[in-house]
Amino acid sequence: MKKETNIRNLFIFIVIALIIGWAGVGIDSILPEQEGDESLGMAIWLVFPLLTVIVLRTFMGDGWKDAGLLPNFKGNGRWYFVALIIYPLVTAICLGIGGLTGWIDFSAFEIRPFLSVFWTLLGVNVIKNIFEESVWRGYLTVKLVKLKLSNLQLYLIIGLVWGLWHAPYYMVFLPEGDIQTVLPVGRIPFTIIAVLNMIVWTVMFTEIYRLTQSIWPVILMHAVEDALINHLVIDGYILIENGFQIWISPICGIIPNLLYLLIGLWLRRKRIQSKYPL
C-alpha cells in the first residue's frame, strides 16, 4: 500500500474517532430517554470506529493482511501469559502496599461473589474488546508503525487518540457516581487523568501487539483489566482512603501506572531483542 494512501486513511480514521463520540452525545441530546451508558449515542461511539476500519480496509486500499486477526500462538505462548497476568500482578502489588500502609480497607471484600462476577465480566469484555482492539492495535498501531515513527511518537499518538476517543465517555456517558467512586474529582480533571493513564498503558498494549502481531493477547489483557480493576473499585470490594486514590488506586493510581510503564518498557526491550521485531 502506498504511503500516501496510508496517511490519508489514518487521517480519516483519526478524525472520525475523535468526533464520533461527540456526535453520539449530540444524538442523545435530541432523542427521548437517551442517557448514560446504555444510550444510542454510546453505542454509536463504541461501534463506529470499527465500522470505519472495515470500510477503510475493504474499500479504500488498506486491505486485511496486517489486521492481526490470527492468534499466532506458535512461539507466543509466553506473551499470552504475560498479557493475562500483567493487571492481576500489578493489582496484587498495589493491594499489598495499600494493606501495609492502611490506605486500603478490605473489610467489604468477599472472594466468592467477586470471582463469580469477574468471570461473567471477563466473557462480556472479551467480546467488547474485539471492537476496541481490532481498531486501536489492529489498525491504528500497525498503520502508524508503517510510517516508521519513533517509539515515543507511536506511544503519544496512539495514546492520545485512544484516550481522547474516550473523552465523551468520561465527560458525558459515565455515571457521576462511578467517577466519584474511582476519584473524587470533577469530570474534566478525571478525563485528563484517564487520558494520561491510557498513554502510559499504550506502551504495554503496543508492545504486546508488536511482539505477537496479533490482536488476541491484547484483547485478553484488556478484558482482564476491565473485569478486574473496575469491578474491584467501582463495585466497592475495596475502599481506598480519601486522598490516596491518586497514589494507589488500581484504576488510576500513580504507583500502578509507574509499574505499568516499567512493564511496557521491558516489553519494548524484549521486542527489540527479538529476531523479527515488527
Secondary structure, 3 states (H helix, E strand, C coil): CCHHHHHHHHHHHHHHHHHHHHHHHHHHHHCCCCCHHHCHHHHHHHHHHHHHHHHHHHHCCCCCCCCCCCCCCCCCHHHHHHHHHHHHHHHHHHHHHHHHHCCEECCCCCHHHHHHHHHHHHHHHHHHHHHHHHHHHHHHHHHHHCCCCCHHHHHHHHHHHHHHHCHHHHHHHCCHHHHHHHCCCCHHHHHHHHHHHHHHHHHHHHHHHHHHCCCHHHHHHHHHHHHHHHHHHHCCCCEECCCCHHHHCCCCCHHHHHHHHHHHHHHHHHHHHCCCCC
